[in-house]
Amino acid sequence: MDVNGSSAIISGGASGLGEATARELARAGATVVIADLNEERGKAVADELGGVFARTDVSDDAQVQAAVDAAVATGKPLRVLVNSAGIGWAERTVNRNGEPHNPATYRKVIEVNLIGTFNLMRIGAAAVAKTEPVDADGQRGVCVNTASVAALEGQTGQLAYSASKGGIVGMTVPAARDLAAVGIRVNTICPGIIDTPIYGFSANADEFKAKLVAPVVFPKRMGRADEFAHLVHSLIQNDYMNAEVIRFDGGIRFQPK
Ligand SMILES: NC(=O)c1ccc[n+]([C@@H]2O[C@H](COP(=O)([O-])OP(=O)(O)OC[C@H]3O[C@@H](n4cnc5c(N)ncnc54)[C@H](O)[C@@H]3O)[C@@H](O)[C@H]2O)c1
C-alpha cells in the first residue's frame, strides 16, 4: 500500500522508533499524527513534518479516540496505525529482599504497552474501516505494532515488560483475522537493541549500551531507528505481509541477564 495522500497515526511518535517512523512516512507523502504524552517534542516533530500533534496517553480510551478523530479531521483518509508508545520496567518476581513484585508497577506497564496498543488498534481500525478500499483486494489500511524480543526471551527482571510485549505478539494473529473483514493487515515487529532515548543519555547509558551489544551477532552494533522505520514502511508497502511477528535484532538472542 502506498501511504501517499493518507493519514497515519504514530503513537510514541515524539521520540525514538516512533519519531523515525513519522519521518519516514511523512517523506513518503503521509500526513502524520503524532500521538504522544510528550507535548513539547511531539509538537516540534509534527510541525517539522507538516503533521498534527495530539497529546495522548495511549492507555486512556477517550484520548486515543481524540487522536483518531484528529487524524480523520486532516481530511486525508486514515490508513496507517503504528503503535510505538511504550515504557520499560525492571523488577524481579521476588526481589533480593524477598518481597513480591509490586502489582501497581506491573499493571502500569500492561496499561501503557498492551492496553495502549489494543486501544489504538481497535479505535484506529474502526475509523480505517469507514474509508474506501484502495485496491482490487479491498485493502483499506495497515497496523504495525511494536513488541520486543523480550516478548520471546525475557531476561531476569523483565516479567512485566515481557508480559506486556508478549500480549502484543499474541494479539497479532487474531487481530489480523478480525480485521481482514475490513481490509486491514496487522504485523508486529520485535526489536532487539535499537539506539533510542529509551536507554538515556548519561555516561552510564554508554556503558549499559556496550553491554547490551555484546550478544548481537551481526552487524555488531545497536540497530538504528531509521532502520526500524524502513521495516515499518516495507511492511506497509508489501501487501502480502500479514499476521506476522518479525524479529528485528541483528541476530541477538537474549541471555538470562
Ligand atoms: N529501543 C529499543 O531497543 C527497543 C527494543 C524493543 C522494543 N522497543 C519498543 O519500541 C517502542 C519505542 O521505544 P523507543 O526506544 O523509541 O523509546 P522512546 O522512549 O524513545 O519513545 C517512546 C515514546 O513513547 C511515549 N510514551 C510513553 N508512554 C506513553 C503513553 N502512555 N502514551 C503515549 N505515549 C507514551 C514517550 O513519550 C516517548 O515519546 C516501545 O514500545 C519500546 O518498548 C524498543
PDBQT file of the ligand as one rigid body, heavy atoms in Angstrom, charges set to zero:
ROOT
HETATM    1  N1  LIG A 301      14.813   0.924  21.620  1.00  0.00    +0.000 N 
HETATM    2  C1  LIG A 301      14.832  -0.389  21.766  1.00  0.00    +0.000 C 
HETATM    3  O1  LIG A 301      15.892  -1.018  21.829  1.00  0.00    +0.000 OA
HETATM    4  C2  LIG A 301      13.556  -1.165  21.843  1.00  0.00    +0.000 A 
HETATM    5  C3  LIG A 301      13.640  -2.562  21.851  1.00  0.00    +0.000 A 
HETATM    6  C4  LIG A 301      12.477  -3.311  21.900  1.00  0.00    +0.000 A 
HETATM    7  C5  LIG A 301      11.250  -2.670  21.947  1.00  0.00    +0.000 A 
HETATM    8  N2  LIG A 301      11.190  -1.306  21.952  1.00  0.00    +0.000 N 
HETATM    9  C6  LIG A 301       9.869  -0.684  22.000  1.00  0.00    +0.000 C 
HETATM   10  O2  LIG A 301       9.768   0.274  20.983  1.00  0.00    +0.000 OA
HETATM   11  C7  LIG A 301       8.845   1.291  21.379  1.00  0.00    +0.000 C 
HETATM   12  C8  LIG A 301       9.506   2.645  21.180  1.00  0.00    +0.000 C 
HETATM   13  O3  LIG A 301      10.625   2.720  22.021  1.00  0.00    +0.000 OA
HETATM   14  P1  LIG A 301      11.762   3.803  21.841  1.00  0.00    +0.000 P 
HETATM   15  O4  LIG A 301      13.046   3.076  22.005  1.00  0.00    +0.000 OA
HETATM   16  O5  LIG A 301      11.514   4.593  20.628  1.00  0.00    +0.000 OA
HETATM   17  O6  LIG A 301      11.533   4.654  23.184  1.00  0.00    +0.000 OA
HETATM   18  P2  LIG A 301      11.414   6.217  23.443  1.00  0.00    +0.000 P 
HETATM   19  O7  LIG A 301      11.390   6.357  24.909  1.00  0.00    +0.000 OA
HETATM   20  O8  LIG A 301      12.439   6.948  22.644  1.00  0.00    +0.000 OA
HETATM   21  O9  LIG A 301       9.977   6.590  22.837  1.00  0.00    +0.000 OA
HETATM   22  C9  LIG A 301       8.794   6.175  23.440  1.00  0.00    +0.000 C 
HETATM   23  C10 LIG A 301       7.752   7.265  23.280  1.00  0.00    +0.000 C 
HETATM   24  O10 LIG A 301       6.529   6.778  23.854  1.00  0.00    +0.000 OA
HETATM   25  C11 LIG A 301       5.934   7.852  24.549  1.00  0.00    +0.000 C 
HETATM   26  N3  LIG A 301       5.029   7.335  25.576  1.00  0.00    +0.000 N 
HETATM   27  C12 LIG A 301       5.340   6.685  26.735  1.00  0.00    +0.000 A 
HETATM   28  N4  LIG A 301       4.234   6.400  27.418  1.00  0.00    +0.000 NA
HETATM   29  C13 LIG A 301       3.194   6.854  26.677  1.00  0.00    +0.000 A 
HETATM   30  C14 LIG A 301       1.791   6.844  26.847  1.00  0.00    +0.000 A 
HETATM   31  N5  LIG A 301       1.213   6.323  27.955  1.00  0.00    +0.000 N 
HETATM   32  N6  LIG A 301       1.009   7.382  25.877  1.00  0.00    +0.000 NA
HETATM   33  C15 LIG A 301       1.577   7.930  24.777  1.00  0.00    +0.000 A 
HETATM   34  N7  LIG A 301       2.891   7.991  24.567  1.00  0.00    +0.000 NA
HETATM   35  C16 LIG A 301       3.690   7.443  25.510  1.00  0.00    +0.000 A 
HETATM   36  C17 LIG A 301       7.086   8.640  25.140  1.00  0.00    +0.000 C 
HETATM   37  O11 LIG A 301       6.684   9.972  25.469  1.00  0.00    +0.000 OA
HETATM   38  C18 LIG A 301       8.093   8.578  24.011  1.00  0.00    +0.000 C 
HETATM   39  O12 LIG A 301       7.951   9.687  23.129  1.00  0.00    +0.000 OA
HETATM   40  C19 LIG A 301       8.465   0.993  22.839  1.00  0.00    +0.000 C 
HETATM   41  O13 LIG A 301       7.225   0.336  22.836  1.00  0.00    +0.000 OA
HETATM   42  C20 LIG A 301       9.584   0.070  23.293  1.00  0.00    +0.000 C 
HETATM   43  O14 LIG A 301       9.157  -0.798  24.321  1.00  0.00    +0.000 OA
HETATM   44  C21 LIG A 301      12.326  -0.536  21.906  1.00  0.00    +0.000 A 
ENDROOT
TORSDOF 0
